[in-house]
Amino acid sequence: MMKPFEIVDHTADISIIAYGKSPKELFQNAAFGMFSILADLEGIKTSTELEISVEAPDREELLIEWLDELLYNFYTKNIIFCEFGIRELTETNLTARVKGRFIGENKNRLKTEIKAATRHDLHITKNDDIYEVRIVFDV
């Protein structure tokens, strides 16, 4: 079974390598990986959902826009997201319904603050049948 992501050592920041059998799964696993750094997602129950739409000139930029939009909603709406249902994904557009839980009484779940997903060394690749991307987060 393929792992969805792995956390990789990086000098000053935190990075992950996300995997997916499709671009949709790759984007979902990248989001889950980012939120696994932000908070303990183990056994979290969802209580709210949000519609997210982003667009960008290419797929790599779209991934950054997606992650940054999720971060923006995390910080402004105080929601820990844990389910990422991508409905539509093209080279330049993404629409998703994401589910999560308000931080409220879940403050003890918070782990590491992430300021942004960066474009540093960001390349989506396909090896055999698996998509892969390394994402460096500014912490």
TIKE-900207 format. One record per residue (C-alpha): residue number from 1; residue in three letters; y, x, z. Coordinates in steps of 0.5 Angstrom, whole numbers, plus 500, padded with zeros to 3 digits. Example, Ala and Ser with C-alpha at 12.3 -4.5 7.8 and 13.67 -1.06 7.14 Angstrom:
<mizas>
[1, "ala", [491, 525, 516]];
[2, "ser", [498, 527, 514]];
</mizas>
This chain:
<mizas>
[1, "met", [500, 500, 500]];
[2, "met", [507, 503, 498]];
[3, "lys", [512, 504, 504]];
[4, "pro", [518, 500, 503]];
[5, "phe", [523, 506, 505]];
[6, "glu", [523, 512, 509]];
[7, "ile", [529, 516, 513]];
[8, "val", [530, 523, 511]];
[9, "asp", [534, 528, 514]];
[10, "his", [541, 530, 512]];
[11, "thr", [546, 534, 515]];
[12, "ala", [551, 530, 517]];
[13, "asp", [549, 523, 515]];
[14, "ile", [543, 519, 514]];
[15, "ser", [539, 518, 508]];
[16, "ile", [533, 514, 506]];
[17, "ile", [529, 514, 500]];
[18, "ala", [527, 506, 498]];
[19, "tyr", [522, 504, 493]];
[20, "gly", [520, 498, 489]];
[21, "lys", [515, 496, 484]];
[22, "ser", [521, 492, 481]];
[23, "pro", [529, 493, 481]];
[24, "lys", [529, 487, 485]];
[25, "glu", [524, 490, 490]];
[26, "leu", [528, 496, 490]];
[27, "phe", [534, 493, 492]];
[28, "gln", [531, 489, 497]];
[29, "asn", [528, 495, 501]];
[30, "ala", [534, 499, 500]];
[31, "ala", [538, 493, 504]];
[32, "phe", [532, 493, 509]];
[33, "gly", [532, 501, 510]];
[34, "met", [540, 500, 511]];
[35, "phe", [539, 495, 517]];
[36, "ser", [533, 499, 520]];
[37, "ile", [538, 504, 521]];
[38, "leu", [543, 499, 524]];
[39, "ala", [539, 495, 528]];
[40, "asp", [532, 494, 531]];
[41, "leu", [529, 489, 526]];
[42, "glu", [522, 488, 530]];
[43, "gly", [521, 481, 531]];
[44, "ile", [528, 479, 529]];
[45, "lys", [528, 471, 528]];
[46, "thr", [533, 469, 523]];
[47, "ser", [538, 463, 525]];
[48, "thr", [544, 464, 519]];
[49, "glu", [544, 465, 512]];
[50, "leu", [549, 467, 507]];
[51, "glu", [550, 467, 499]];
[52, "ile", [552, 474, 496]];
[53, "ser", [554, 476, 489]];
[54, "val", [556, 482, 487]];
[55, "glu", [558, 486, 480]];
[56, "ala", [559, 493, 478]];
[57, "pro", [559, 497, 471]];
[58, "asp", [552, 499, 472]];
[59, "arg", [545, 499, 476]];
[60, "glu", [547, 505, 481]];
[61, "glu", [554, 502, 482]];
[62, "leu", [551, 495, 483]];
[63, "leu", [546, 498, 489]];
[64, "ile", [552, 501, 492]];
[65, "glu", [556, 494, 492]];
[66, "trp", [550, 490, 494]];
[67, "leu", [549, 495, 500]];
[68, "asp", [557, 495, 502]];
[69, "glu", [558, 488, 501]];
[70, "leu", [552, 487, 506]];
[71, "leu", [555, 492, 511]];
[72, "tyr", [562, 488, 510]];
[73, "asn", [559, 482, 512]];
[74, "phe", [555, 485, 518]];
[75, "tyr", [562, 488, 521]];
[76, "thr", [566, 482, 519]];
[77, "lys", [561, 476, 521]];
[78, "asn", [557, 480, 526]];
[79, "ile", [550, 478, 523]];
[80, "ile", [544, 483, 523]];
[81, "phe", [541, 481, 516]];
[82, "cys", [533, 482, 516]];
[83, "glu", [531, 478, 510]];
[84, "phe", [534, 479, 503]];
[85, "gly", [532, 474, 497]];
[86, "ile", [535, 477, 491]];
[87, "arg", [535, 471, 486]];
[88, "glu", [538, 474, 480]];
[89, "leu", [539, 482, 478]];
[90, "thr", [541, 485, 472]];
[91, "glu", [544, 491, 470]];
[92, "thr", [551, 489, 472]];
[93, "asn", [550, 483, 477]];
[94, "leu", [546, 481, 483]];
[95, "thr", [546, 474, 487]];
[96, "ala", [542, 474, 493]];
[97, "arg", [541, 469, 499]];
[98, "val", [540, 474, 505]];
[99, "lys", [538, 471, 512]];
[100, "gly", [539, 474, 519]];
[101, "arg", [542, 473, 526]];
[102, "phe", [548, 473, 529]];
[103, "ile", [549, 480, 534]];
[104, "gly", [551, 476, 540]];
[105, "glu", [546, 477, 545]];
[106, "asn", [542, 482, 540]];
[107, "lys", [547, 487, 542]];
[108, "asn", [541, 491, 545]];
[109, "arg", [538, 491, 538]];
[110, "leu", [544, 495, 535]];
[111, "lys", [542, 503, 534]];
[112, "thr", [547, 507, 529]];
[113, "glu", [553, 505, 526]];
[114, "ile", [554, 506, 518]];
[115, "lys", [561, 506, 515]];
[116, "ala", [559, 506, 508]];
[117, "ala", [553, 507, 503]];
[118, "thr", [555, 513, 498]];
[119, "arg", [554, 515, 491]];
[120, "his", [552, 522, 493]];
[121, "asp", [546, 524, 489]];
[122, "leu", [545, 517, 487]];
[123, "his", [540, 516, 482]];
[124, "ile", [535, 510, 481]];
[125, "thr", [529, 513, 478]];
[126, "lys", [522, 510, 475]];
[127, "asn", [516, 514, 477]];
[128, "asp", [509, 511, 474]];
[129, "asp", [510, 504, 476]];
[130, "ile", [515, 505, 482]];
[131, "tyr", [522, 505, 482]];
[132, "glu", [525, 510, 487]];
[133, "val", [532, 511, 490]];
[134, "arg", [535, 516, 495]];
[135, "ile", [541, 513, 499]];
[136, "val", [546, 517, 503]];
[137, "phe", [550, 513, 508]];
[138, "asp", [556, 515, 511]];
[139, "val", [555, 515, 519]];
</mizas>
